Amino acid sequence: MEAHVTELRAISPPESTHALDLVGLRSDAVRCWVARGRDGEGLGCAALKALDTLHAELKSMRTAPDRTRQGIATGLLLHVLDEAREAGFERISLETGAQEFFAPARAFYARHGFVPCEPFGGYRTDPLSAFLTRSLR
């Protein structure tokens, strides 16, 4: 997680960086999952933040740089979507970067049914942010 936050802060200015740090991930409104290898190595992580009783936000989605393209992100995302449905959420949204660096992430989410949306929760329109959402029904 520290590598995730450090990388994002190096790419985007502070007002456009919305990654949760370890303190933010410890909030009662947030649930986290870590994919681990057989040796216990962290392969990836994802978090789900409740926005209200029906709407949640996908946060801190990350795959270890040396483990991309191995299905880890897909497995994590599918797990989070299942957990969100079980928790009673009807919609899940996310914020990611609008810069070229984030194009693979936006394409990944599009393949999993996320579509562009207006800013949600406490977000504001930001040229460096892309907002995506999908129904869980």
Secondary structure as the mmCIF struct_conf table of DSSP 4:
data_model
#
loop_
_struct_conf.conf_type_id
_struct_conf.id
_struct_conf.beg_label_comp_id
_struct_conf.beg_label_asym_id
_struct_conf.beg_label_seq_id
_struct_conf.end_label_comp_id
_struct_conf.end_label_asym_id
_struct_conf.end_label_seq_id
HELX_RH_AL_P HELX_RH_AL_P1 GLU A 2 ILE A 11
BEND BEND1 SER A 12 SER A 12
HELX_RH_3T_P HELX_RH_3T_P1 PRO A 14 SER A 16
HELX_RH_AL_P HELX_RH_AL_P2 LEU A 22 LEU A 25
TURN_TY1_P TURN_TY1_P1 ARG A 26 ARG A 26
BEND BEND2 SER A 27 SER A 27
TURN_TY1_P TURN_TY1_P2 ASP A 28 ALA A 29
STRN STRN1 VAL A 30 ARG A 36
TURN_TY1_P TURN_TY1_P3 ARG A 38 ASP A 39
BEND BEND3 GLY A 40 GLY A 40
STRN STRN2 GLY A 42 ALA A 50
BEND BEND4 LEU A 51 LEU A 54
STRN STRN3 HIS A 55 THR A 63
HELX_RH_3T_P HELX_RH_3T_P2 PRO A 65 ARG A 67
TURN_TY1_P TURN_TY1_P4 THR A 68 ARG A 69
BEND BEND5 GLN A 70 GLY A 71
HELX_RH_AL_P HELX_RH_AL_P3 ILE A 72 GLU A 86
TURN_TY1_P TURN_TY1_P5 ALA A 87 GLY A 88
BEND BEND6 GLU A 90 GLU A 90
STRN STRN4 ARG A 91 GLY A 97
BEND BEND7 GLN A 99 GLN A 99
HELX_RH_3T_P HELX_RH_3T_P3 GLU A 100 PHE A 102
HELX_RH_AL_P HELX_RH_AL_P4 ALA A 103 ARG A 111
TURN_TY1_P TURN_TY1_P6 HIS A 112 GLY A 113
STRN STRN5 VAL A 115 PRO A 116
TURN_TY1_P TURN_TY1_P7 GLY A 121 GLY A 122
TURN_TY1_P TURN_TY1_P8 PRO A 127 LEU A 128
STRN STRN6 SER A 129 SER A 135
#
